[in-house]
Each structure stands twice: as C-alpha cells, then as structure tokens.
Amino acid sequence: MKISSTKAIMECLLEQEVDTVFGYPGGTILNLYDELYRYKDRIRHVLTAHEQGAAHAADGYARSTGKVGVCFATSGPGATNLTTGIATAYLDSSPVVFITCNVGENLLGKDAFQEVDITGIAMPITKAAFLVRDAQSIPDIMRQAFAVAASGRPGPVLIDFLKNVTSADQMIDYEFIPWRQNRQCAGIQELNSSHQLKNPEPNQQDVEKLLEMISQAERPLLICGGGVVRGKAEKEFREFAEKLDAPVAITVMGGGGFPGSHPLTTGMIGMHGSQASNVACAECDLLIAVGCRFSDRVALDPKTFAKQAKIVQIDIDRAEIDKNVLTDHHIIGSARRVLTMLNERLPQYDSTGWKAHILPMRAPSVAEDSPILTPQQILEVIRLQVPKGTIVATDVGQHQMWSIKYLHFDYPGQLLTSGGFGTMGFGLGAAIGAQMGNPDKRVIHVTGDGCFRMNCHELCTVEHYGLPIISVVFNNGTLGMVRQWQNLIYGKRFSETTLDRGPDFVKLAEAYGLHGYRVRTRAEMEEAFAKALSCGTGAVIDCILDIDEMVRPMVAAGSPITDFLLKEAAK
C-alpha cells in the first residue's frame, strides 16, 4: 500500500515493537515529530533536557530491558550532541538506533544552517551509519538498522534522513512485516557477512581442546566479562563456574553476569581489582575469560598479565581475539552457545585447595564503624534498604568503583555504568531510561559531585515524568579519581581538581521540584534514604565525604596486576 514516508518510519518502529523513544526536536526533524504526534497513543516520547541525556536514556533503556533503544535528534548541534552517547553505547556494546534528520538534498554539502555530516562523524563509533536519500528505501534501511543493532555483538546504529525524504509529498510502497520476519526481508541477508547478523557457530574441536585444558588445570580462574551480560548467558556462566568450582573475577562490564554475592566471586579485577582477583590472576594456571576484551584497565601490563597461565578467550567478536593479550586458545561464538556446549561435557570439579588460598583474600563486607560518613557506609545503607532487584546507574569515577565493590549485582542490566568510554554524565540519563523501561523496579543513581554537575539538568526530566529516581551524590568537593592520581603519582599537585563552587545540591533538587537531603553521618544517611524511598518522587541526597577518600586497592596503569599502589583496607 502507499503511505507517507514519515508514516512508514513510525510503522517500522511499531514493527520492531518500539513503544518508547527518547529525543529532542528541531527544524530538520519536524516532519518526523509531526507524524509522531499522530502516533502518541502507541509510541511514547520522552523529552529530555539535552540530546546527550536522550542518548544515555536510550542506552540505559536498552541495557536494562534487553530491547533496542531508540533516540531522535535534529541536525547540526542536535546530532553532534549525540556523539558522546553513541560512543558510550559503542564501547559497551549496547543496542541503540539513533535517528537524525539532515538538511535537504539541494543544500547538502553547502554548509547550510545546522548541516553536519553526522554519518561520517558517527561511522567510527557505530556498527553501521545510513544516509537515507531515497524515501522508497526507508523500510529496508529501518529493518536493517534494528537487525544490525541487536545481532551478533550488539551496538549502536545511526540513520540520517534528508529532510526532503520526510516531506509530506513523499509517498512510498509499504507492507507491515513483524520484526521476527525481518531477516528474511530483501536486502537484509546481504548484511550478514559485514555486520554479523548471524552468531558464529563455535568450533566443536575448539570446545574439546578447552575441556582438555580444564582437565589438566589445578588452579583455574574465570573472568566474567560484558559479553556474558550482553549475551544473556548468566545462567550458563553460573553453571560453568559451579561445575569448574573456580574463583570468578568480574570486570566492570561483567557486573550482573555472575552474582556478586556468590561464594565463588572474588570481586572486580584490574586497576581497582580486589586482592583476591588480582592475586588469583597472577597465580592461576588456567585463565578462562568469557566476553572480556582485556582492556587496559584489566590487563594493565599485557606482557606480564597472567604470564604463568594458559589464557583462553571466549568471544563473539573475532576482532577482540589477541588484540590486547595474546592467548593460548580461543573460541569464537556467543557466550551462551559456547558455555552450553562446554556444560554438556564438563564434569564436576573440586578446587577446594585453590579456593582456600584465594577466597580468604576477599575484602570485608561490613562497613567500618566511623563517626564520619564513608563510601562503604553509604552503599551499605543503600544495599540494606532498597528492594531486591533494584537497578543502579552510576557515573564514572571513585563512586563507580566503590559501587561495583560494595553492591551486589545479580542479573544482567542491574548495573548500568559506562565502562569502555568512561563517560561522566552518563548516570542520570541512563537511570531515566531504565526507570521508563522498568516502571515496577526502583532505580538508584549513584554519582559524584563532578559527574552530577554534567547531567543535573536532567532532574527536570525526572520531575516532569514523575520518576522516583534517587540521586545519591558522593560529594568530596573534588574530582576524586583524578585527585587520587595526583595524590599518589603527581606529587600532590592538585591542578584544577578542587570543586570549591556551587551549586547547593539540596537547593538544586528543590528548584526542580524534588526532595533534597544533606547527610554527614551514617545515621543521617539512613534517615534521609528511607525518606527518599518513601516520598514517591525523585530525590537528591548530598553525601559529604572527606576530600581525600581513596579507592582501594589501586594498581598504577601499565604495572603488573599485583603491584598495588594502595592495598585493600585491613580487615
């Protein structure tokens, strides 16, 4: 049938079962927003304060629901304001389709008002970027975009429509095709090789070889990476870990892939990894990394990383194999499929002696008794008071490391954090997206005073949509992680890291129509957090901390994984 091009775009969104879109309108995308007005009973639009907030919200929605997130923005600065959010999604393999509109064909390449080559800008930070010049191609390109975003190793895709393509006189042939049939559509099968629409089938001989390596190991260690989370392989990974009976170290992106409270968990690995995880890495004889790309925050010194061990890497993306750390063996395939094949053949092992050596090194789980508020006390209050399954979105820095260390994440999408790109300002937008996608769950936003300044304008979005998100601000009056480096490595030269300035976060919350609290002790934190949980609206809790609180342990960049600059706090 013949329908308008903008209606075809909306129908394609409905094909993909999209019910929520985050965005910010502008001149070139007005045709699309005008059509969206007619679909407002079927597609909810969330208007954020800034395009970057919309990008992070769509990302948080995707990570917490397992669906593809969708974000709209106009041309020029609207499109470029998305780029930080696009790169954040790309580095963490989050499936988001970004839809922008550009100037008309007659103005393209003439430096017209708010013109920018967003497809060229986005190409290095997306799985695919499409410039739509022909209205008739809209259905195929929309279907391709969603298929590419969600398939193989997930990631962001950008579609940029020229304004004339969305004009009212553009009528195209369209047939509604549910997303489950999309891969049979014309044109989509052609993308299989270049965009990995089909998961590679693991090689059976590679699986057999790993089973043999396991049978010969005495001190195995597992690393749970982001691929376990993105691949929804948490059940298979847990079965594998329990059969292997091996300690499990978890990367930042692996949070929720293996229960943080499980008896085999050794905690985070790498620069701020636990003593248990890092020592296990340095002493194991077989290291099996699942969905882990061995970033420079995990394998700080690739030459010495687990040099005594046989290293095995399981990953869906062939490009990640041997990119950062040379392996002794690898298996290409989705974490879920590879682990299923392993579990079918893996007998039950007993690593009692190895566990008895490593597991006692884990950090104490109970907060120290201190009259001055500490990060562990804040997070213990949160952990004890929130409902089971609460989603936590963080920004980046000390509070992020403390949250991962002291909170337990038990399922994929429970922890929302920017691991690969390290995006300050990610947290509140991600929390908004998560709350929109999970209205029956509590969402807590943990942030630092430096990060919060970068995204606090999204409090207006929290208030307008009545979202009960609690922002817990770790306020130490400084860019804490940078100051920590200055303290330990740069001779205490605190160059431009002290944040001796406004705003007053309590008054800021109240200015946005939300509740604000300031706390300096654990007792005050307990009272304020209980009030925030029960108030029924969004809230901000300003937690005053010592300026020189540090994340422990810490290994300097480029150093062997057990060369601690700071050690774990004493038990």
N, C-alpha and C positions, 0 to 999 in steps of 0.2 A: 504494500500500500504506500501511497505518497503522504509524507508528513514533513513538517518543517525540520530543518537541521537541528535547531535547539531542542525541539521536542524529541528528536532521535537521541540526543545526548542524554536527556532525562530518562528516556525509556531504556537506554543502555545501562544507566545506573541502576534502574529497577531490575534489569536482567541479572545484575550482579548482587541483587538483594541488599543494595545500599539503602540505609534508612537515615543516615546521619552524615552531614557534610560540614566541615569547618572552613571558614573563609572570611574574606573582606572584599567588598565590591569596589569597582572603579570604572572608568569610562569605557575601556575596550571590552570589558566582560559584562556590560549592562544587558546585552541581548540575552545572555545566559541567565542572569539574575531575573530578568523579566519573565522568562519561561519557568524558572524555579518557583516564582510566585504562584504559578498555576498548579504546582506540584507540592505545595507546602503541607498538604494533608498526608502526603506519602513520604516526603523527604524532608527531614528536619535540618534546618541550617543553624549553626551556632556561630554567631558573630563575635569574634574576639576583638581585643583592643589593638592588635598588631598582627601583621601577616606571619611573623615568626612564631607568635603564640598559636596561631591557627595550624601552622606546620607541626609544631610539637604536640598539639592536641590531637591531630590526626594520627600522629605517630603513637602517642600514648593509648589512643583508642585501639589501634592495630595491635600493639603489644599485649594489651590487657584482655582483648576479646578473641584474638586469633583471626580476626577478619582483616580485609584490606581497608585501610583508612583512606579517606578522600578529603582533599583540600583544594579550595578555589582561591585564586588571586588574579588581579588585573595585571596589565603590562607594566614595563618600566620598573619603578621602585617597588611596586607591589610584587612583581615576580622576583626581583633580586632580594627582597626581604625574606623570601622563602629559602634562599640557598643554604643558610646555616641549618635550617630544619631538614632540608633534603640531604645534606652531607651527614647529619646526625643519623638519619634513618639508614643511609647507605652503609656507613661504617658498622652499624649494629644489625644489619640485615633485617630491617623492618619493612613490611609491605605497605606502601602508601602510593596512591595515584594522585599526583599534583596536576591540576587543570588550570591553565592560564589562557588568556586571550591576548593577542598582539594587535598591532595596527593593521590596516587593510593592505591588500596586495599592492595597491597603487602607491603606498607610502613606504613599503618595505625597503630597507637599505638606504633611506633618505634622511636618517636622523630625525624622524618625525617626533612629535611630542610624546613622551613616555614610550619610545620604542627602545627595545633591547633584544639582542639575540639570546633569549633565555635558553633555547635548546642547545646552543653552542656552549653557554656557560654551564649548563647542567649536565652535559654529556659525561664528564669525568666522574660525576657523583650520582649517577643513576644507572640502572640496568639497561634502560632504553629511554630515548627522548624523541618525541614525534612532533614535527611541524605539519599541521593539517592545512593544506591549501585547497583541497577538493572536498566539498561537502559530502559527495557520494561515498567517500572513504571512511566517514565517521564511524559507522557500526563496526567495521573490521578493525579499525585502529583502537576503538574503545575496548573491544573484546581482547585484542592482543595485549593492551596495556595491563588489564587486570590479570590476564593469564601469566604474563611475564613477571608481574609484581609478586604473585603468590607462589609461583612454581620454582622448583629447584632450590637454590639458595635465595630466599626472599629478598626483596629490596624495593627501593622507590623507582617509579616511572613518571616521566613528565609528558603531558600532552599540551601543546600550544596551538590554539586555534586562531587563524587570522580573522579579523573582525568581519570581513566580507563573507566568510564561510558561515557565520552565525546570523547573517542578516535575515530579515523577515521573508524575503522573496526566495530564499534557498529551500527548495523542496526536494526531497530525496526518496528513493525506494527503501523501505524498511520492513523487516519482519522480526517480531519479538522471538528471541532464542534464549531460553534459560541458560544460566552460566554453566551448568553441568554438561551442556552440549557444545559449549563454545569452542572446545579444542577440535571439534570436527568441522568448524566453520572454514570456509575458503580463506586461505592466506595464513591461518594460524599454524598449521603444521609446518609451514616453511620456516618458522622461527625456532623450531626445536633445537637445531644444532647451535645457533648463535646465542640463544637465550636460555638454554637448559630447561625447557618446559617439561621434559621427562627426567625423572630422577635416574641417575645411572645405576644399573643393577650391579651390586657388589660381586666381585670375582670369588667364586667358591674356593679356589686354591689359595687366595689371599686370606680368606677366613680360616682355612685349615692350617695355614702357616702360623697365624696368630694363636690358635688353640695349642699348637705345639710349643710355641714360645712360652705360653702361660704355664704349660705343664712342667717346664724346666725352671721356672722362676721361683725364688724363695722370698723375695721382698717386692711384691708388685705394688704399684701406686696408680690410681686412676685420677684423671683430671676431667672434671665436668665443665665443658665449655658452653658457649652460647648456642652451638649447634644442637645441643640436647634440648634447650628451651625452644628455639625456633622450629625444630623438627618434631616437637611434641613427643619426645622419646623418654619422658621422665619415668614411666613405668618400666620400660625395657632397661633403662640405665640402672634403676634401683635393683632389678632382678640380677643384672650382670654384676653389680658391686657386691651384692649379698652372696651370690654364688662364688665369686672370686674371694670374698672375705678380706678385701683390701681396703686400706685407708683411701679416702676420697678428698682430694683438694678441689676447690671450686673457684673458677675465675669470676671476675666482676659480672660478665655477661652470663655466666652459668648459674647465677642466683635463681633458685626456684627449680632448677633442673634435678637437684637432689636435695632432700630435706635437710635444712640447716641444723636440725636437732637430732639427726640420725646418729647412732653410736659410731658409725664409721667416718663421719665427717671430721676433717681436720681444719676446716676453715679456708679462708682465702689464701691464694698462692701468689708470690711475686714481690713487687716492691714493698707493699704493706701486708704481705702474706704472714700468716701465723708461723710461729717457730715450728709447730708440728708439720705444717705443709711444706715449708721450705727445707727443713731437715730431711723429711721423707723424700723430697725430690733429689737431694744431694746424696742419699744413701740407698735408694731403691735399686733393684737390678733389672726391673722392667717397668717402664712408664708408658701407660696407655692413655693418650689424650683423645677425647671424643668431642668433636665440634669445637676444637680450640686451635687458634691460628698462631699461638706462641708469639704474641705481641711483645714489644719491648718492655711492657710493664709486667709481663710474666717471665719471659726469658730475657732477663736484663743483660746477661752476657752469654750470647748464643754458644760461644766456644766452650764454656765451662758448664752450661746448663745440662744437668743430668748426664754428665760425661761418662760416668761409671755404668750407666744403664743402657739397655736396649730400648730405643724410643720408637713407639708406634703411634701413628697419627691416623685417625678415622675422620674423614671429612667429605662433605658432598661436593666441594669445590676443588677440582684438581689444581687450580692455581695456588691454593694455600699449602699444598704439599711441598715440603723442603724450601719454602720461601724464606722463613726466618730461622728455623732449626732443621738441620739435616737429620733425617730419620733412618732407622734401620729397617723399617717396614711400614707400609701404609695400606689402607683400604679406602677406595673411593665409593661413596654411597651415602644415602641418608642415614643419620644416626639410628633412626628407628629400625630401618631394614637391616643394617649391619648387626645391631645388637640382637635383633630377633634371631638372625642366623647363628650368632655366637651362642645365645642362650639355649638353642635347641641341642647343642652338642656339648655345652660346658658342664662338667661335673661339679659337685660341691667341693670347695677347697677349704682348708683350715690354716689361717695365717696368725694363729694365737701369739706366737713368739714375736713376730714382726709388729703386730698391733700393740703388744705390751711395751714395746720400745718407743713407738711413735705417739700413740694416743695420750699418754700422760703429759705430753708437752703442750696440750691444748690450753688456751687461756682460761682463767676463771670466768664463770658465767654469771656470778653475782656481783653487783656494783659495790664498790668500796664505800665505807661509811665516811662521808666527808661533809663538814658543815657548809662548804662552798659547792655550788652546783657543778657537777661534772658531766661530760658527754654520756658516759655509761649510765649514770643515774637517769638522765632524760630518756634515753632509749629503753631502759628497763621499765620506767613508768609507762611509756607507750606500749611496750610489749605486754605488760600485765593488764592494761585497761582496754585495749582495742578488742573488738570481736575477732574470732578466729577467721582467717582468710582475708583480713584487711589488706588492701593494696597500698604499697608505699612507693611514692615517686620522690626521687632525690634530684638535687642539682649536682654540682661537681666540686670536690674538694675534701676537706677534712671530715665534714659531716657525712659525706658519701661513704668514706672508708669506715667511719665509726658505725654507720647504719648497717653496712654489709657485715661488719664484725659482730655486732651485738644483737641484731634482729634475726629471726629465723624465717626463711622463705621456703615454702613447702610445695609450691606449684608454679609452672610457667606463667609469666605475666603478673606475678605478685610483686616483683621488684621491677620498677621502671627507672632506669638510670642510663645516662649517656656514657658508655664505656669506651668505644673506639675514638670518638671525636672529642669527648670531654667538654661538653657544651654547658657552660654556665648560662643559666636562664632556661634550661630545659624543663625543670621540675614542675612549675605551676601549670604550664600549658599541658604537659603530659598528664598531670593529675586531673585537669579538666576533661581531657579526652577519656581517661579511664573512668571517671565518675559518670560521664554521659553514656559510656558503653556498659557500665556495670552499676545501674541505679540502686541495686539491692545490697551493694557492698560499701563499706566505709573506705574512704581514700584519704591517706595522710600524706602531706607534702613536707618533706624534711629538707631544709635548705640552710645556707649560711648567709650572713648579713651582706656579703659581697654579691653572691648569686642572686639573692632576693631583690636587690636593687635593679637587677637587669630584667626582671619579669613581673615586678609587683603591680604594674598597671593592669595585669590580667585579673586582679582582685575585682575589678568591675564586672568581669565575665562571671566570676564566682557568685557575686551578689545578684546580678541580673537573672541568672538562671536558677537561683536558689540552691546552689550546690553546697552540701555540708562538708566542704574540704577544710581540714585544719592544717595551716601552715605553721610548722614548728621551726623557728629561726634560731640557729646556733650563732649567737651574737657575741663574738670575741673582739669586735672592734678592729678587725684586720682581715686581709686576705690570708686566711690561716695557713693554707698549704704552702703558699709562696713564702710567707714569713718563716715557716718551719724550715724550708730550704735555706733561706737567708740566715737563720739561726745556726744551722748545722754545717753549712757549706760555704756561705758567703760572709763569714766573719762578723755576723750580727749587724751588717749594713742593711738596715730596713728601708730600702729605697722604694718609696711610693706604694707601700702596702698598708699603712695605717689608715683606717677609715673613721677618722675623728670628725664626723659630719652627720647630718640628718639623712633620712627623716626619722622621726619618732615612730617606730613601727606600730605601737599601740594606737596612736592618734591617726596614723595612716589607715589602719584597719577600720577605725570608727568613721573616718572620712568617706570610706567606700560603703558604709552601712553595715559593717561586720563587727563582730566582737573582738576586742583586743585585750591581751593579758601580758604582764611582765613578771618574770619569776627569777629569783636568785638562789633558791634553795630547793631541795627535793620535795619538801612538804608543800611549798608553793606550787611546784610543777604538778604534783599530784592533784591539788585542788583545781588549778586552772585547767588542766587537761580534762578532768571529769566534767567541769562546766562546759568546756568546748564541745565535748562529745554529746552532751545533752541539750545544747542550746538550739539545735535544729537548723542552724545557718552556718555559713563559713566563719572561720575564726583564725586569728593570728596569735601565736604565743611567742613572745620575745624572751629568749632564754639567755641570761647574761653569764658569760663564761670568762675565765681568765685568758688574757691575750696570748699567753704562751702555752696553752694546752697543745699537746702534740699527739699525732697518730703514732701509735706503737704497734708492732715494730716498724722499722724502715730500713730498706737497703738502698744504697745510692745507685743511680742509673749507671748501667754499664758494669756493675760489680757482680761477682759470684753471688748466688741466691742466699747464701748463709753468712755473708759479710754484713752483719747488722750494724748500722749506724746507731740505731736505737733498738733496744731489746724489749721483749714483752714485759709488761708490768709484773712485778713479783706477786706470787700467789699469797 
